[in-house]
Amino acid sequence: MKKFLALFLTVFMVFALAACGGGNEGANEGENNEGEGTADTGEVKTIRAGIGLNDAHPQYKGLLRFKEIVEEKSNGQIVVETYHSGQLGDDRTMTEALQLGTQEVVIPSTAPLANFVPEFSVFDFPFLFPSEEVADEVLDGEVGQKFLGMLEPQNLVGLAYWENGFRQVSNSKKAVATAADFKGLKLRTMENDLHLEAFRALGANPTPMAFTELFTAMQQGTVDGQENPFATIYLSKFYEVQDHVSNTNHIYSPFVFLMSKSFFDGLNDEQKQIVQDAATEAGQYQRELNREANAQYLADLQEAGMTYTEITPEAHAEMKALVQPVIDKYAERIGQETVQEVYDAIEAASK
């Protein structure tokens, strides 16, 4: 009788444990399937998004639009915190923070981004894009998307191109109308070897420094001038320490909307689509604002007392000829096939 009771209890325990194990396995599978591809219902994800420019710039207004779209479409499950004026560091510092996963979004120009993916240097070739419309078509098209794909091995995800715009030279010494007028000018540039060599080829003395240090450097005479789009020149109040501005249009500078790959990979499919669509939609809005602003701010700079110098097509051609050896050098470094692909896309978009 004791043996029979012991055997009965043993069999009962085996079946009980099997039943419990099977129930748990089914529950886990059900939970995973239910959550896949849909918005989470608990955890709120936070995006810390930083830029170097101030809160009056079209870039920041575009960032606010991104925040609005993401928070609305995600029903508040993704929250966007925005930081302007270099509060989280300069573009390079913030890009490195994305790689480390300690920040989620930054929108740098392609120039500092070339330190991470050298191929992006092609977009900083002087006099590359003939117009904003051609730049849009190339960057939003197959070639531009191919370049965004190059970012992933650097733990970065490129979601869209925004616009900094055509860069212009300002300084406190003299009017710049021809290539000869660059001689001896100490100009602040971004931390980008191609930019530095191009300005040396024009006869200037380029000095790389963080944008957040620029106003003080011009005020103290550490540098004579700088190069940025009209909107940046006006909104940063450079007219207070600069006397001359010219439409050099020497580089069309895109912004690249970057997200930390570790953060992006942690989103489900629905959330990924939300941030992708928001970056694209906000980027279109930002481009429109930027173009309206640059036209207005040129007039505002003159009203603030700056002397504006219109550069002739012949002077532009001379400048391009002087920097062509630099372009050829970097085309060789990047790879002729990659560079030619960009040139072909520009030619097609220009027709």
PyMOL commands that set and color helices and strands:
alter all, ss='L'
color gray80, all
select helices_A, chain A and resi 2-35+58-73+91-100+110-113+118-124+132-140+142-149+152-154+179-182+193-202+211-220+230-235+238-240+261-265+269-303+313-334+336-350
alter helices_A, ss='H'
color red, helices_A
select strands_A, chain A and resi 45-50+78-83+105-106+156-166+168-171+186-189+205-208+225-228+244-246+252-260+307-309
alter strands_A, ss='S'
color yellow, strands_A
deselect
rebuild
show_as cartoon
